[in-house]
Amino acid sequence: MDYQKAQDIWTKKFAGYLALLLIIQVIFGGLTLVMLAPIVMQVGHLLLADLIWITFILMWASFLSNQQNLE
């Protein structure tokens, strides 16, 4: 049972990180539009998009690992 709780905690952590990154991405995207998209801002926006995908994949892997342990 402790292993299952540990996996669930990781899934929740990744979900929290994902939500935070999405909020930052929206704010950063708005700033990029307001500042007429300097190159550095565009690269930062793309970096945030990559971090969102990586976090989503880690969260999904943690979730699937947790589901497999339940069966």
N, C-alpha and C positions, 0 to 999 in steps of 0.2 A: 504493500500500500504506500509506503514512503516513496518508492521510486515513481509511482503514478503521480503523487502530489508534486514531486520535484519536476516531472515533465510538465504538469499542468502549470506550475509556476513559471517555467520557461516560456510556455505558450503565451501566458498572460503578459510577461515582460516584453516579448517580441510584439505583441499586439499594442502595448502601450508605446513602444518605440515607433511602431508604424504610424500610429495616430499622431504622435508628435512630429514625425517627419512629414506627414501629409500637411499638417497645419503650417509648418515652416515652409514647405514647398509652395503653398498657395500665397503666403505672405511674400516670399522671395519672388514668385512670379509676378505679383502685383508691383513690387518695387522695380523689377526688370522692365515692365511696361511703362511705368511712370518715368524712369530714368532713360527711356528710349534705348534700352538693351545694349549697354556697353559689353564688349567681348568678355570681360571678366565675369560679369553677371550671368551671361549666357552659359559659360563654363560651369559656374557655381550651380546654376539651375539644372544642368545635365548631371552634375555630380550628385545632387540631391535625388534626382530621378533614379540613378543607379543605386543609391543607398536604400531607396524605397523598395526597389526590386529585390535587393539582397535581403533586406529585413523581412519582406513578404515570404521569400523562399525559406528562410530560416524558421519563421513562424509556422508555415505550412508543414515543413518537415517535422517540427516538434509536435504539431497537432496530429499528424499521421502516425508518428511513433507512439504517441499517447493512445491513439485509437487501437493500434495493433496490440498494445499491451493489455487493453481491456478485454480482448477476445480470447 
